[in-house]
Amino acid sequence: MRVRKKSGSMRMILIGIFCLSALSIPLTQPAQGAQEKPLILKVAIFTPAGITYTKANCWILEEIEKRSKGRIKFEYYFSASLLPAKETVNGLKTGVADIAIASGAYEPGKLPLSTVTSLPMTGTRFYSSAMAIADIVQIPEFKAELDKYNMQYLSFYQNSSYGLWLVKPFQTLADLKGRKIRAVAEHASLLKDLGAVPVTIVVTETYSALERGTVDGTLANPIFAFDYKFNEVSPHYYSMMFGNVGYLLCVNKDSWKKVPADVQKMFTDLREEAAKIGHEIYETAGEKNLEQAQAKGIIKIVNPTEAEIAHVRQVAEETIWKEWVEKMNKRGLPGQKVLDGYLSALEKWEAKSPFKKPIYSK
């Protein structure tokens, strides 16, 4: 009997130990090999989802999501559905969006130095402009503008140079005088200095304005013009490179800290590849559209002379650029330093560019 009692007591002790061990094990354990939940980042894009412009600039996000192998997921809000273009900077600062397009042009006074990328007759090609922007954001005063709003540069949001689409025939720069041309910001000021009458019209109303004769022409790069079918009502294309407009794709700093270090590195490692692919998607496609339309007789292209190009650049430099630098100086900002830095970076990257063909068809 004593042996049985001892055996029974030992059995009870072992059962107790087993129960205590069981209680220390989590009730649910992830299956072996199961992935953690992805980090979801909200991306506010004020351009529509399906257009070439958006595809060219969002390639890097799509590629990084793939390469992260499920660790990062970008949740897109296109067509300003999360943040209006004029409220992006504050929306990034407060974390309404994790990533968004930041534009000093849409939000005057908030990112004044960034508007250097919108000056006419500066950046003209997609690739070189995209890479130049990545250089100038390293200028301390430029970076301080972004720091002020708790955000940092992530990637470019770029396009290619505007040309001039006209309803009626156009032969030389002198024919611009008195014509009503749809343009915005500094490009409108440049056209005014060249003798045109700039008219501000939203892009969605431009086709009908050209069709009705409210305006005689519009500034637009080739792919943009074909996407919005401006060529149907303004078949005369003057291929002067009036310059492009570059924006910044920025990330909220607090959100950035949550991104794994190796994924952060991808944005730097893929930058030039993204600029090349974006150029192919946007600018090269536009050139092909021009060539095909010209071959079919759908549009007529007039190329500027070297003298006309030199004249327009001189006007831009002596008026628009000069006024921009003076505005920055009044704010206590190094306007000339940033402009010189941008021009130097453009020259550097254009020399390295694999895309040597001019934007217009010969």
Secondary structure, DSSP 4 states (H G I P E B T S, - for coil): -HHHHHHHHHHHHHHHHHHHHHHHS-S--PPTTPPPPPEEEEEE--S-SSSHHHHHHHHHHHHHHHHTTTSEEEEEE-TTSSS-GGGHHHHHHHTS-SEEEE-TTTSTTTSGGGGGGG-TTS--SHHHHHHHHHHHTTSHHHHHHHHHTTEEEEEEE-----EEEESS---SGGGGTT-EEE--HHHHHHHHHTT-EEE---GGGHHHHHHHTS-SEEEE-HHHHHHTTGGGT--EEE--------EEEEEEHHHHHTS-HHHHHHHHHTHHHHHHHHHIIIIIHHHHHHHHHHHTTS-EEEPPPHHHHHHHHHHIIIIIIHHHHHHHHHTT--HHHHHHHHHHHHHHHHHH-S--S-SS--
